[in-house]
Each structure stands twice: as structure tokens, then as C-alpha cells.
Amino acid sequence: MHAATSDGEALLLRYHERHPGATTLALADARDERGRSSYQWLVDDVAAVAAQHILDLGCGDGYLLEQLQTPERALTGVDMSVSELGAARRRLGNGATLVEARAVALPFADASFDAVVSHLALMLMERLDVVLAEVARILQPGGWCFAIVSLTDDGSAPPVLRVFRETWRETMGHMPHAFPVIGDPRARSATDLAALFAAGSFTEFAVERLIVRRPATAREVSEHYGLYYPLASLPDAERAAFADKLTKALVELEREGEELAVVATLLHLRARRSSS
């Protein structure tokens, strides 16, 4: 197991040791308005370019790799969490090569893959410029990078997310905590991401916003948001108090006619490695 290089990375390692597969649990059944999960977006991306040698960067418990499995594809997953890789091995068996490594130093030869995918992991990685340089190095010229990243509040959050964020801000006003920075802040801005990909030898960069949701009760929604990284690092009593407060606010929202659901606002990215 790698030693953490920062407080933010230490939080990530602790979290995924305790909650392997949390992202899959939260979002595998969440759908956009066309009935697609955020994982399916990446599966469709790979199919569209007929990629055969594919790396899942930050593969977690292997759910996306499982969706990508076909007889003709060679699949590889990389993650820094031993617990997540253990879950991936149990899920996939011999269906993919799994490697413990950091994205800033990928243990693969140049031009090893024709596609790299990443689901809700890119924004958690520090030194994103170095990460994208590594992705470009291991991609064949003309190869593709496809990613889903989370989107911070852009001023048009769905009501459930708005209530969650308002409750979080109010709670932190009474229980102030200093949380470590997780990942590279530039990964949550479409403009910054475009600049980073351009500097990293990528062309044809495109980004689009998507919202996925799955119906849930007020308590289920609270439990989901209670697994966000800052909340998961709170003492148990404070986390329980927040969940109770959020549940009450969501019940009130439901009384006002809003259908409750776990909601995620995301960005879908695609970029092509320069052929030169």
C-alpha cells in the first residue's frame, strides 16, 4: 500500500478502506433523462471509437470494467486503494488486469492503450497536469480519453442538491471544521479542464453537463450524501446529527411536491490524444 503524500490523499485512502464500492452503490442505478447511467456514457464512448486496449483510471471496485467486458477487449484497471482493488478482483476474477499505482506515475509503456476511461476519479487526483501528461504518454497517438467528473454548484442545482448544500453550510456554521483539499480544484471547472487537456497534448476536447438521479426516501438520500468525503470524515455523532437535520429538510421538500431522489450533477469529458 502506498503512503499518502498529502492530507487530502490520506483522507481518500481512509475513506476507500472503509467504504470500497461506495461510488458504485450510489450511482450504478442512477439514470439521466434518457435512461442511461453515468457509467453507460463511458461504455458508449468506448464502443463509438471501437477501442480494444482500455485502461480504467481510478477503477475502484471494477464496476465500469465489468460493463466494458467483451471477448475482444483487453482491460486494465489502476487504483491506489488496496481495498477497492480487492473488491474489483472479487467482481472481475481474471477479466481484467488490476494494478495498484498512482495516476501521476503509471507503470505502463508508452502508447499501451487506445482508450483511457475514468469515472468520478479524475477530480480526486492531485497534480492533474502531471496526470494528463501520463495519460497522453500511455495512449496511442489518436487515442481517446473519456471521463465523468463531479460538477460543483453552477447556480442551477436541482432542489434536492440545493437543500443538501444549504443544510451543509448551515451545519458547518455551527460545527466548523478544516477539511483537507482533495484533488486538483481545476478538475471542477470546464474552462480549466479544457486548458489542462490542451496543454497535455490533447485535441478535440468536448464537455457536456449531465444529471443522473435514482428515486429514494428522505433517509436514503441523507445516507447517500453522508458518504461524501468531508461528511464521512466527521465524528459519528456529528454526522448523525447532520443526517437527521437533512432528513427533516428533505421531508419538508417532499411535502412541497418535490420527488425525492439521489441526484448528481456531472460533467462528461472527451478528448483525443494528438496524432503528432
C-alpha positions as CSV (number, residue, x, y, z in Angstrom):
1,M,0.0,0.0,0.0
2,H,1.2,3.5,-0.9
3,A,1.8,6.0,1.9
4,A,-0.3,9.2,1.5
5,T,1.5,12.2,0.0
6,S,-0.9,14.8,1.4
7,D,-3.7,15.2,3.9
8,G,-6.2,15.1,1.1
9,E,-4.9,11.8,-0.2
10,A,-4.8,10.4,3.3
11,L,-8.5,11.1,3.7
12,L,-9.2,9.4,0.4
13,L,-7.3,6.3,1.4
14,R,-9.0,6.1,4.8
15,Y,-12.4,6.6,3.1
16,H,-11.9,3.8,0.5
17,E,-10.5,1.5,3.1
18,R,-13.8,1.8,5.0
19,H,-16.2,2.2,2.0
20,P,-15.0,0.2,-1.0
21,G,-17.6,0.4,-3.8
22,A,-19.4,3.4,-2.4
23,T,-19.5,5.2,-5.8
24,T,-21.0,2.1,-7.5
25,L,-23.5,1.8,-4.7
26,A,-24.5,5.4,-5.1
27,L,-24.7,5.8,-8.9
28,A,-24.9,2.5,-10.7
29,D,-28.7,2.7,-10.6
30,A,-28.9,6.5,-11.2
31,R,-30.2,7.5,-14.6
32,D,-30.3,10.5,-16.9
33,E,-33.4,11.6,-18.7
34,R,-32.7,9.1,-21.5
35,G,-32.3,6.2,-19.0
36,R,-28.5,6.0,-19.1
37,S,-26.2,5.7,-16.1
38,S,-23.1,7.8,-16.0
39,Y,-21.2,4.5,-16.4
40,Q,-23.1,3.8,-19.6
41,W,-21.9,7.1,-21.1
42,L,-18.4,5.8,-20.9
43,V,-19.3,2.4,-22.2
44,D,-20.9,4.1,-25.2
45,D,-17.8,6.3,-25.7
46,V,-15.6,3.3,-25.9
47,A,-17.9,1.5,-28.3
48,A,-18.1,4.6,-30.6
49,V,-14.3,4.5,-31.2
50,A,-14.0,0.7,-31.3
51,A,-11.3,0.7,-28.6
52,Q,-9.8,-2.6,-27.7
53,H,-7.0,-1.9,-25.2
54,I,-8.6,0.1,-22.4
55,L,-7.4,1.5,-19.1
56,D,-9.8,2.5,-16.3
57,L,-8.0,5.2,-14.3
58,G,-9.2,5.0,-10.7
59,C,-11.1,1.8,-11.4
60,G,-12.5,1.5,-7.8
61,D,-14.4,-1.8,-7.3
62,G,-14.3,-2.6,-11.0
63,Y,-17.9,-1.9,-11.9
64,L,-17.1,0.1,-15.0
65,L,-14.6,-2.6,-16.2
66,E,-17.3,-5.2,-15.8
67,Q,-19.6,-3.1,-18.0
68,L,-16.8,-2.8,-20.6
69,Q,-16.1,-6.6,-20.8
70,T,-16.3,-8.1,-24.3
71,P,-14.3,-11.0,-25.7
72,E,-12.2,-8.8,-28.0
73,R,-11.2,-6.2,-25.4
74,A,-8.1,-6.2,-23.2
75,L,-9.0,-4.4,-20.0
76,T,-6.7,-2.9,-17.3
77,G,-7.7,-1.1,-14.1
78,V,-5.5,1.0,-11.9
79,D,-6.2,2.4,-8.4
80,M,-4.2,3.4,-5.3
81,S,-6.7,1.8,-2.9
82,V,-5.9,-1.8,-1.9
83,S,-9.5,-2.2,-0.6
84,E,-11.0,-1.1,-3.9
85,L,-8.7,-3.3,-5.9
86,G,-9.7,-6.2,-3.7
87,A,-13.3,-5.6,-4.4
88,A,-12.5,-5.3,-8.1
89,R,-10.7,-8.7,-8.1
90,R,-13.7,-10.3,-6.4
91,R,-16.0,-8.8,-9.1
92,L,-13.9,-9.4,-12.2
93,G,-11.9,-12.6,-11.5
94,N,-9.5,-12.8,-14.4
95,G,-11.5,-10.5,-16.5
96,A,-9.1,-7.6,-16.2
97,T,-5.5,-6.8,-15.2
98,L,-5.6,-4.8,-12.0
99,V,-2.7,-2.7,-10.8
100,E,-2.0,-0.7,-7.6
101,A,-0.5,2.7,-8.7
102,R,-0.9,6.4,-8.7
103,A,-2.0,8.3,-11.7
104,V,1.0,10.6,-11.6
105,A,3.3,7.6,-12.3
106,L,1.6,5.0,-14.3
107,P,3.5,1.7,-14.7
108,F,2.8,1.2,-18.4
109,A,4.8,1.6,-21.5
110,D,4.3,4.4,-24.0
111,A,1.3,4.0,-26.3
112,S,-0.1,1.0,-24.5
113,F,-3.8,1.8,-24.8
114,D,-6.1,3.2,-27.4
115,A,-8.6,4.5,-24.7
116,V,-8.5,5.7,-21.1
117,V,-11.7,6.0,-19.1
118,S,-12.3,7.4,-15.7
119,H,-15.5,7.6,-13.7
120,L,-15.6,10.1,-10.8
121,A,-11.9,9.8,-10.1
122,L,-10.1,12.4,-12.2
123,M,-11.2,15.3,-9.9
124,L,-9.8,13.5,-6.9
125,M,-6.3,13.3,-8.3
126,E,-3.6,15.8,-7.4
127,R,-1.3,17.5,-9.9
128,L,-3.8,17.0,-12.8
129,D,-1.3,18.4,-15.3
130,V,1.1,15.5,-14.5
131,V,-1.8,13.0,-14.6
132,L,-2.9,14.1,-18.0
133,A,0.7,14.0,-19.3
134,E,0.9,10.4,-18.1
135,V,-2.4,9.6,-19.8
136,A,-1.2,11.1,-23.0
137,R,2.1,9.1,-22.8
138,I,0.4,5.8,-22.4
139,L,-2.2,6.5,-25.1
140,Q,-1.5,5.7,-28.7
141,P,-1.5,8.7,-31.0
142,G,-5.1,9.4,-31.8
143,G,-6.3,7.5,-28.8
144,W,-9.1,8.8,-26.6
145,C,-9.7,9.8,-23.0
146,F,-13.2,9.8,-21.7
147,A,-14.1,10.8,-18.2
148,I,-17.0,11.7,-15.8
149,V,-16.2,14.2,-13.1
150,S,-18.4,15.8,-10.5
151,L,-19.7,19.4,-11.0
152,T,-19.6,21.9,-8.2
153,D,-22.6,24.3,-7.7
154,D,-23.1,26.1,-11.0
155,G,-26.1,28.1,-9.9
156,S,-28.8,25.7,-11.2
157,A,-28.7,22.8,-8.8
158,P,-31.8,20.6,-8.5
159,P,-33.9,21.2,-5.4
160,V,-32.6,18.1,-3.5
161,L,-29.0,19.2,-4.1
162,R,-29.9,22.8,-3.1
163,V,-31.3,21.6,0.2
164,F,-28.3,19.4,0.9
165,R,-25.9,22.3,0.3
166,E,-27.9,24.7,2.4
167,T,-28.0,22.2,5.2
168,W,-24.3,21.6,4.9
169,R,-23.4,25.3,5.0
170,E,-25.7,25.9,8.0
171,T,-24.3,22.9,9.9
172,M,-20.7,23.9,9.3
173,G,-21.6,27.3,10.6
174,H,-22.3,25.7,14.0
175,M,-19.6,23.0,13.8
176,P,-16.7,24.5,11.9
177,H,-14.1,22.0,10.6
178,A,-11.0,22.4,8.5
179,F,-11.1,19.8,5.8
180,P,-8.1,19.0,3.6
181,V,-8.2,19.8,-0.1
182,I,-9.0,16.7,-2.1
183,G,-7.7,16.6,-5.7
184,D,-6.9,19.4,-8.1
185,P,-9.5,22.2,-7.9
186,R,-9.1,22.8,-11.7
187,A,-10.8,19.5,-12.3
188,R,-14.2,21.0,-11.4
189,S,-14.1,23.8,-14.0
190,A,-14.8,23.1,-17.6
191,T,-12.6,26.0,-18.7
192,D,-9.7,24.9,-16.6
193,L,-10.1,21.3,-17.8
194,A,-10.0,22.4,-21.4
195,A,-6.8,24.3,-20.8
196,L,-5.2,21.3,-19.0
197,F,-6.1,18.9,-21.7
198,A,-4.8,21.3,-24.4
199,A,-1.5,21.6,-22.5
200,G,-1.3,17.8,-22.2
201,S,-1.2,17.1,-26.0
202,F,-5.0,16.5,-26.4
203,T,-7.2,17.9,-29.1
204,E,-11.0,17.6,-29.9
205,F,-11.8,18.4,-26.3
206,A,-15.6,18.5,-25.6
207,V,-17.6,18.7,-22.4
208,E,-21.3,18.4,-21.5
209,R,-23.3,18.5,-18.4
210,L,-25.5,15.7,-17.2
211,I,-27.7,15.0,-14.3
212,V,-28.4,11.5,-13.0
213,R,-30.9,10.5,-10.3
214,R,-32.4,7.5,-8.6
215,P,-35.6,7.7,-6.6
216,A,-35.0,7.4,-2.8
217,T,-36.6,8.2,0.5
218,A,-35.5,11.2,2.6
219,R,-33.5,8.9,4.9
220,E,-31.8,7.1,1.9
221,V,-30.9,10.5,0.3
222,S,-29.4,11.6,3.6
223,E,-27.4,8.4,3.9
224,H,-26.1,8.8,0.4
225,Y,-24.9,12.4,0.9
226,G,-23.5,11.3,4.3
227,L,-20.9,9.4,2.3
228,Y,-19.4,12.5,0.7
229,Y,-15.8,12.8,1.6
230,P,-16.0,15.7,4.1
231,L,-19.1,14.3,5.8
232,A,-17.6,10.8,6.1
233,S,-14.6,12.3,7.9
234,L,-16.8,13.9,10.7
235,P,-17.2,12.2,14.1
236,D,-20.1,9.8,14.1
237,A,-22.3,11.9,16.4
238,E,-21.9,15.0,14.2
239,R,-22.5,13.0,11.0
240,A,-25.7,11.5,12.6
241,A,-26.9,15.0,13.6
242,F,-26.4,16.3,10.1
243,A,-28.2,13.3,8.6
244,D,-31.2,13.9,10.9
245,K,-31.3,17.6,10.0
246,L,-31.1,16.9,6.3
247,T,-33.8,14.2,6.5
248,K,-36.2,16.7,8.1
249,A,-35.4,19.3,5.4
250,L,-36.0,16.7,2.7
251,V,-39.3,15.6,4.2
252,E,-40.4,19.2,4.1
253,L,-39.3,19.4,0.5
254,E,-41.3,16.3,-0.4
255,R,-44.4,17.9,1.3
256,E,-44.0,20.8,-1.1
257,G,-44.4,18.4,-4.0
258,E,-40.7,17.6,-4.9
259,E,-40.0,14.0,-5.9
260,L,-37.0,12.9,-3.8
261,A,-34.0,11.2,-5.4
262,V,-30.3,10.8,-5.0
263,V,-29.1,13.4,-7.6
264,A,-25.6,14.0,-9.0
265,T,-24.7,16.8,-11.4
266,L,-21.7,15.7,-13.5
267,L,-19.5,16.7,-16.5
268,H,-18.8,14.3,-19.3
269,L,-15.4,14.9,-21.0
270,R,-13.9,13.5,-24.2
271,A,-10.5,14.4,-25.6
272,R,-8.3,12.9,-28.3
273,R,-4.5,12.4,-28.0
274,S,-2.7,14.4,-30.6
275,S,-1.5,12.3,-33.5
276,S,1.8,14.1,-33.7
